[in-house]
Amino acid sequence: MAHTILYYDCFSGVSGDMNLGAMIDLGVKSEDLERELSKLGIDGYRLEIFKDERKGITGTRVIVHTEEAGHLPEAVEHTHEHHHHRGLTEIKKIITDSQLSATVKHRAIAIFERLGLAEAKVHGVPVEQVHFHEVGAIDAIVDIVGAAICLDLLAVDRVECSEVRLGGGTVRAAHGLLPVPAPATAEILRDVPVRSGPVDKELTTPTGAAIVRTLAEAFDNGLTMSVQAVGYGIGGNDNEVANVLRVFLGQSEAARVPRGNPESGDYLQLETNIDDMLPEDYDYVVERLFELGAQDVWLTPIIMKKTRPAITLSCLCSESRRDACIDVLLSETSSLGVRVSGVSRPALERSSVAVDCTYGTVRVKIAYKGGAVLKVKPEYEDCRELAQQHGVTVQAVRTAALNAYHSSPTNQSNTNEVTP
């Protein structure tokens, strides 16, 4: 079974507006993007979308015009000139309270979380005290949520990325001139292959870095796919090297497993014992760990010294998510330390398809081995949402989704087990 792969070719860096342009150039319909963005329930912005070119390469340019401060190109996004600032909590509430799908919410919040942690580390403050300035303004919310929306509209299973070109020279910020990459960008791209140049300008912005760092599961310089489409996102500068973000969309063999459905492999298990934390605080910690890309999080009741009842909070994550998850465990719990160990996790190959049933569209998760489908399960959140809309039970929607899946000629064979 093939999977849909999105590959970022960051030969000239990456920014939020270039990413939106590349997605639209790749095939995302602008009206679909704007329809989904309207579910945020915010106004005061307008998208300008048009064809443009850099060094003979034609692509799509996207400009987010805002009422509150005019448009601020992302190339100078950390000059902190927006008048309206938003903290991470406010941004997450806007996204959480929206009518966007659960997958889009998860990805968008994870990108903002990564930005927040980077800013907090650079400035030496708790993440709750970070105000995103321009990143929290409308244009960047549109860039980041738009990135998550486009990934969903393209039905991408996995994201990969080339090494990231940073640019060079300096960039003017609120506190004066800073070296490129800006401190937040450098923090976000830790453990990612990067290269300075090829021009003395900022090529990768904090927003662009956070998007690829959060979404991409692998960073390398090789394409391994059957390419179906190529998109070009045009940037605002006219540099010696084309100011363009190139993206590839294609199919790969089933050995590549979609994001959120980890393949068999080696992971890190982070653990900490806690005996002095309010029970209601665990839910927030678990939520944040999942938003940062943890593969699994669980709580285990234990008895510590002096027969004190306690909880072991465990988190399974990839090496690339290690530091972010540890930061949450140390900053959001009463723990003073975290144990880190390597574990092996055998897993079935997995994929996801969308089916149209009586009540609407439901994503269906499929687990298989050696090409044979072993388990089929409709996504609970989709079933719950449709059940609320139509006034029926979740089980009714689940049954309708399974019937729709099995009625498709391509799904009628090789299914050995169905998860109700």
C-alpha positions as CSV (number, residue, x, y, z in Angstrom):
1,M,0.0,0.0,0.0
2,A,1.4,3.4,-1.0
3,H,1.4,6.5,1.2
4,T,1.3,10.2,0.3
5,I,4.5,12.0,1.1
6,L,5.1,15.7,1.1
7,Y,8.8,16.7,0.7
8,Y,10.1,20.2,1.5
9,D,13.1,21.3,-0.6
10,C,14.4,24.3,1.5
11,F,17.3,25.2,-0.9
12,S,16.4,28.9,-0.3
13,G,14.9,28.6,3.2
14,V,11.3,28.5,4.4
15,S,8.8,31.0,5.8
16,G,5.1,30.9,6.6
17,D,3.9,32.8,3.5
18,M,6.2,30.9,1.2
19,N,4.8,27.7,2.6
20,L,1.2,28.8,1.9
21,G,2.1,29.8,-1.6
22,A,3.8,26.4,-2.2
23,M,0.8,24.5,-1.0
24,I,-1.6,26.4,-3.2
25,D,0.8,26.0,-6.2
26,L,0.9,22.3,-5.4
27,G,-2.9,22.0,-5.7
28,V,-4.7,23.3,-2.6
29,K,-7.7,25.3,-3.8
30,S,-7.5,28.9,-2.4
31,E,-11.3,28.8,-1.7
32,D,-10.9,25.6,0.3
33,L,-8.1,27.2,2.4
34,E,-10.1,30.3,3.0
35,R,-13.2,28.3,3.9
36,E,-11.3,26.4,6.6
37,L,-9.5,29.5,7.9
38,S,-12.9,31.1,8.4
39,K,-13.6,28.4,11.0
40,L,-11.1,30.2,13.3
41,G,-13.7,32.8,13.9
42,I,-11.3,35.7,13.5
43,D,-11.4,38.6,11.1
44,G,-9.3,41.6,10.2
45,Y,-7.3,39.9,7.5
46,R,-7.4,39.3,3.8
47,L,-5.4,36.9,1.6
48,E,-3.9,38.2,-1.6
49,I,-2.9,35.2,-3.8
50,F,-1.3,35.7,-7.2
51,K,1.3,34.2,-9.6
52,D,4.8,35.6,-9.4
53,E,8.3,34.6,-10.4
54,R,11.9,34.6,-9.1
55,K,14.9,34.0,-11.3
56,G,12.6,32.5,-14.0
57,I,10.8,30.2,-11.6
58,T,7.0,30.8,-11.6
59,G,5.0,30.0,-8.5
60,T,2.4,31.3,-6.2
61,R,2.8,34.3,-3.8
62,V,0.6,34.7,-0.8
63,I,0.4,37.9,1.2
64,V,-1.7,38.2,4.4
65,H,-3.0,41.7,4.7
66,T,-4.2,42.7,8.2
67,E,-6.1,45.6,9.5
68,E,-4.4,45.9,12.9
69,A,-0.9,46.7,11.7
70,G,-0.7,46.3,8.0
71,H,1.2,43.5,6.4
72,L,4.6,42.7,7.9
73,P,6.7,40.5,5.7
74,E,8.0,37.4,7.5
75,A,11.5,38.2,6.5
76,V,11.5,40.8,9.3
77,E,9.0,39.0,11.6
78,H,11.1,39.3,14.7
79,T,11.3,43.1,14.7
80,H,8.3,43.0,17.1
81,E,6.3,45.7,15.5
82,H,2.8,44.4,15.8
83,H,0.6,46.4,18.1
84,H,-1.5,43.5,19.3
85,H,0.3,40.7,21.2
86,R,-1.1,37.3,22.1
87,G,0.2,34.8,24.6
88,L,0.3,31.0,23.9
89,T,-2.8,30.4,26.0
90,E,-4.9,32.9,24.0
91,I,-3.7,31.5,20.7
92,K,-4.4,27.9,21.8
93,K,-7.9,28.9,22.9
94,I,-8.6,30.5,19.5
95,I,-7.6,27.3,17.8
96,T,-9.2,24.9,20.3
97,D,-12.6,26.8,20.2
98,S,-12.7,26.8,16.4
99,Q,-14.6,24.4,14.2
100,L,-11.4,23.1,12.6
101,S,-10.8,19.3,12.5
102,A,-9.0,17.7,15.5
103,T,-6.0,16.9,13.3
104,V,-5.6,20.5,12.1
105,K,-6.0,21.8,15.7
106,H,-3.3,19.3,16.9
107,R,-0.8,20.3,14.3
108,A,-1.3,24.0,14.6
109,I,-1.0,24.0,18.4
110,A,2.1,21.8,18.2
111,I,3.7,24.4,15.9
112,F,2.9,27.2,18.3
113,E,4.1,25.2,21.3
114,R,7.5,24.7,19.6
115,L,7.7,28.4,18.9
116,G,6.8,29.2,22.5
117,L,9.4,26.8,24.0
118,A,12.1,28.3,21.8
119,E,11.2,31.9,22.7
120,A,11.1,30.9,26.4
121,K,14.5,29.3,26.3
122,V,16.1,32.2,24.4
123,H,14.6,34.8,26.8
124,G,15.0,32.7,30.0
125,V,11.3,32.9,31.0
126,P,8.6,30.3,31.5
127,V,6.6,29.6,28.4
128,E,3.5,31.0,29.9
129,Q,5.2,34.4,30.1
130,V,6.1,34.5,26.4
131,H,4.1,36.9,24.3
132,F,4.6,36.1,20.7
133,H,4.4,39.7,19.4
134,E,4.2,39.4,15.6
135,V,4.0,35.6,15.8
136,G,0.8,36.0,17.8
137,A,-0.7,38.5,15.3
138,I,-3.3,37.5,12.8
139,D,-1.0,37.1,9.9
140,A,1.2,34.4,11.6
141,I,-1.9,32.6,13.0
142,V,-3.1,32.4,9.4
143,D,0.4,31.1,8.3
144,I,0.6,28.4,10.9
145,V,-3.1,27.2,11.0
146,G,-3.0,27.5,7.2
147,A,0.0,25.1,7.1
148,A,-1.9,22.5,9.1
149,I,-5.1,23.0,7.0
150,C,-3.1,22.5,3.7
151,L,-1.6,19.3,5.0
152,D,-5.0,18.0,5.8
153,L,-6.5,19.0,2.4
154,L,-3.7,17.2,0.6
155,A,-4.3,14.1,2.7
156,V,-0.6,13.8,3.5
157,D,0.5,10.8,5.4
158,R,4.1,11.8,6.0
159,V,6.3,14.9,5.8
160,E,10.0,14.9,5.0
161,C,12.4,17.8,4.5
162,S,15.8,18.6,3.0
163,E,18.6,20.3,4.9
164,V,17.5,23.9,5.7
165,R,19.3,26.9,4.3
166,L,19.5,29.7,6.8
167,G,21.0,32.6,4.9
168,G,23.5,34.9,6.6
169,G,24.4,38.3,7.8
170,T,22.2,40.1,10.3
171,V,18.6,40.9,10.9
172,R,17.2,43.9,12.8
173,A,15.2,43.1,15.9
174,A,13.7,45.1,18.7
175,H,17.0,44.9,20.7
176,G,19.3,45.7,17.7
177,L,21.0,43.7,15.0
178,L,21.0,39.9,15.5
179,P,23.0,37.3,13.6
180,V,21.2,35.0,11.1
181,P,19.7,32.6,12.0
182,A,17.8,34.5,14.7
183,P,18.1,33.0,18.2
184,A,14.6,31.5,18.1
185,T,15.2,29.9,14.7
186,A,18.5,28.5,15.9
187,E,16.8,26.9,18.9
188,I,14.0,25.5,16.9
189,L,16.3,23.9,14.4
190,R,18.6,22.1,16.9
191,D,19.4,18.5,15.8
192,V,18.3,19.4,12.2
193,P,20.7,19.5,9.3
194,V,21.2,23.1,8.3
195,R,23.6,25.2,6.2
196,S,24.3,28.9,6.1
197,G,24.1,31.0,3.0
198,P,23.9,31.1,0.0
199,V,23.0,34.8,0.5
200,D,23.6,37.3,3.4
201,K,19.9,37.7,4.2
202,E,17.5,35.8,6.5
203,L,16.1,32.9,4.5
204,T,14.5,30.9,7.2
205,T,12.2,32.6,9.7
206,P,11.1,31.3,13.2
207,T,7.6,30.5,11.8
208,G,9.0,28.7,8.8
209,A,11.4,26.7,11.0
210,A,8.7,25.8,13.4
211,I,6.5,24.5,10.6
212,V,9.0,22.1,9.1
213,R,10.5,21.1,12.4
214,T,7.1,20.1,13.8
215,L,5.7,18.5,10.7
216,A,8.7,16.7,9.2
217,E,9.5,13.2,10.4
218,A,12.8,13.0,8.6
219,F,15.4,15.4,7.3
220,D,17.6,14.4,4.4
221,N,18.6,15.5,0.9
222,G,17.1,12.7,-1.1
223,L,13.7,12.1,-2.7
224,T,12.4,8.5,-2.5
225,M,9.0,8.7,-4.1
226,S,7.0,8.7,-7.3
227,V,6.5,12.4,-7.8
228,Q,2.9,13.5,-8.7
229,A,3.1,17.3,-8.3
230,V,5.6,20.1,-7.6
231,G,4.7,23.4,-6.1
232,Y,6.7,26.7,-5.8
233,G,6.0,29.2,-3.0
234,I,7.4,32.7,-3.9
235,G,9.0,34.8,-1.2
236,G,9.0,38.6,-0.8
237,N,12.7,39.1,-1.6
238,D,14.6,39.1,-4.9
239,N,17.9,37.4,-3.9
240,E,20.8,36.2,-6.0
241,V,19.4,32.7,-5.4
242,A,15.7,32.3,-6.3
243,N,13.6,33.2,-3.1
244,V,11.4,30.1,-3.6
245,L,10.3,27.2,-1.4
246,R,9.8,24.0,-3.5
247,V,7.6,21.2,-2.4
248,F,7.1,17.7,-3.9
249,L,4.0,15.6,-3.4
250,G,4.1,11.9,-4.3
251,Q,3.6,8.3,-3.4
252,S,6.0,6.0,-1.6
253,E,5.9,2.3,-0.8
254,A,4.1,1.1,2.3
255,A,7.4,0.9,4.3
256,R,7.0,4.6,4.9
257,V,4.4,5.0,7.6
258,P,2.2,8.1,8.1
259,R,2.8,10.7,10.8
260,G,1.1,9.8,14.0
261,N,1.2,6.1,13.1
262,P,4.8,5.2,14.1
263,E,6.6,2.3,12.5
264,S,8.5,-0.3,14.3
265,G,11.7,1.2,15.6
266,D,13.7,2.7,18.5
267,Y,12.2,5.4,20.7
268,L,13.0,7.1,24.0
269,Q,10.9,6.5,27.1
270,L,10.9,9.5,29.5
271,E,9.7,8.8,33.0
272,T,9.3,10.7,36.3
273,N,7.8,9.8,39.6
274,I,5.5,12.4,41.2
275,D,3.9,12.4,44.6
276,D,3.0,16.0,45.3
277,M,1.0,17.3,42.2
278,L,-2.7,18.1,42.0
279,P,-4.5,15.3,40.0
280,E,-6.3,17.8,37.7
281,D,-2.9,19.1,36.5
282,Y,-2.0,15.8,34.8
283,D,-4.5,16.3,32.0
284,Y,-2.8,19.5,30.8
285,V,0.6,17.9,30.9
286,V,-0.5,14.9,28.9
287,E,-2.2,17.2,26.4
288,R,0.9,19.2,25.9
289,L,3.2,16.2,25.4
290,F,0.9,14.9,22.7
291,E,0.8,18.3,21.0
292,L,4.6,18.2,20.9
293,G,4.6,14.9,19.0
294,A,4.9,12.3,21.8
295,Q,3.9,8.9,20.4
296,D,2.3,7.9,23.7
297,V,1.8,9.2,27.2
298,W,0.5,7.2,30.3
299,L,0.1,7.4,34.0
300,T,0.9,4.5,36.4
301,P,0.0,4.5,40.1
302,I,2.9,3.4,42.3
303,I,4.0,3.3,46.0
304,M,7.1,5.3,46.9
305,K,9.2,5.4,50.0
306,K,7.4,5.8,53.3
307,T,4.4,4.1,51.5
308,R,3.5,7.4,49.7
309,P,1.1,6.9,46.9
310,A,2.4,8.5,43.7
311,I,2.3,8.5,39.9
312,T,4.8,7.5,37.3
313,L,4.3,9.8,34.3
314,S,5.7,8.1,31.2
315,C,6.2,9.5,27.7
316,L,7.3,7.7,24.5
317,C,8.9,9.9,21.9
318,S,11.4,10.1,19.1
319,E,14.9,11.5,19.6
320,S,13.9,14.7,17.8
321,R,11.1,15.3,20.3
322,R,13.3,14.5,23.4
323,D,14.2,18.1,24.5
324,A,10.8,19.6,24.0
325,C,9.1,16.8,26.0
326,I,11.6,17.0,28.8
327,D,11.1,20.7,29.0
328,V,7.4,20.1,29.6
329,L,8.0,17.5,32.2
330,L,10.3,19.7,34.2
331,S,8.3,23.0,33.8
332,E,4.7,21.7,34.0
333,T,5.1,19.2,36.8
334,S,6.6,19.2,40.3
335,S,9.4,16.8,39.2
336,L,13.0,17.7,39.6
337,G,14.4,15.1,37.2
338,V,13.5,12.8,34.3
339,R,14.8,9.3,33.5
340,V,15.6,8.6,29.8
341,S,15.9,5.1,28.4
342,G,15.8,3.6,24.9
343,V,13.1,1.2,24.0
344,S,12.2,-0.8,20.9
345,R,8.6,-0.7,19.6
346,P,7.4,-3.3,17.1
347,A,4.3,-2.1,15.4
348,L,1.9,-2.9,12.5
349,E,2.1,-0.8,9.4
350,R,-0.7,1.8,9.4
351,S,-2.5,4.2,7.1
352,S,-5.6,6.2,7.0
353,V,-8.4,6.8,4.4
354,A,-11.4,9.1,4.4
355,V,-14.8,7.5,3.6
356,D,-18.2,9.1,2.9
357,C,-21.0,7.5,4.9
358,T,-24.6,8.4,5.5
359,Y,-23.7,11.1,8.1
360,G,-20.6,12.6,6.5
361,T,-16.9,12.0,6.0
362,V,-15.0,9.8,8.5
363,R,-11.4,9.0,8.6
364,V,-10.7,5.3,8.9
365,K,-7.5,3.9,10.4
366,I,-6.1,0.7,8.8
367,A,-3.5,-1.6,10.3
368,Y,-1.9,-4.3,8.1
369,K,1.1,-6.7,7.8
370,G,2.7,-7.9,4.7
371,G,0.0,-6.2,2.6
372,A,-2.9,-8.0,4.5
373,V,-5.3,-5.7,6.4
374,L,-5.6,-6.9,10.0
375,K,-7.6,-4.1,11.7
376,V,-10.0,-1.3,10.5
377,K,-11.2,1.4,12.9
378,P,-13.1,4.6,12.3
379,E,-11.7,7.7,13.9
380,Y,-13.5,8.3,17.2
381,E,-13.4,12.1,17.0
382,D,-15.0,12.1,13.6
383,C,-17.7,9.8,14.7
384,R,-18.4,11.8,17.8
385,E,-18.7,15.1,15.9
386,L,-21.0,13.6,13.3
387,A,-23.1,11.9,16.0
388,Q,-23.6,15.3,17.7
389,Q,-24.5,17.0,14.4
390,H,-27.1,14.4,13.5
391,G,-28.5,13.5,16.9
392,V,-27.5,9.8,16.6
393,T,-25.2,7.5,18.6
394,V,-21.5,7.3,18.0
395,Q,-22.0,3.6,17.3
396,A,-24.4,4.4,14.5
397,V,-21.9,6.6,12.8
398,R,-19.1,4.0,13.4
399,T,-21.2,1.3,11.8
400,A,-22.1,3.5,8.8
401,A,-18.4,4.3,8.3
402,L,-17.4,0.7,8.4
403,N,-20.1,-0.2,5.9
404,A,-19.0,2.5,3.6
405,Y,-15.4,1.4,3.9
406,H,-16.2,-2.3,3.1
407,S,-18.6,-1.3,0.3
408,S,-15.7,0.1,-1.7
409,P,-14.4,-2.4,-4.2
410,T,-10.8,-1.6,-3.3
411,N,-11.4,-2.5,0.3
412,Q,-13.4,-5.7,0.0
413,S,-10.4,-8.0,0.1
414,N,-7.6,-8.8,2.5
415,T,-9.5,-7.6,5.6
416,N,-9.2,-10.2,8.3
417,E,-10.4,-8.3,11.4
418,V,-12.6,-5.3,12.0
419,T,-12.4,-3.3,15.2
420,P,-16.0,-2.2,16.1
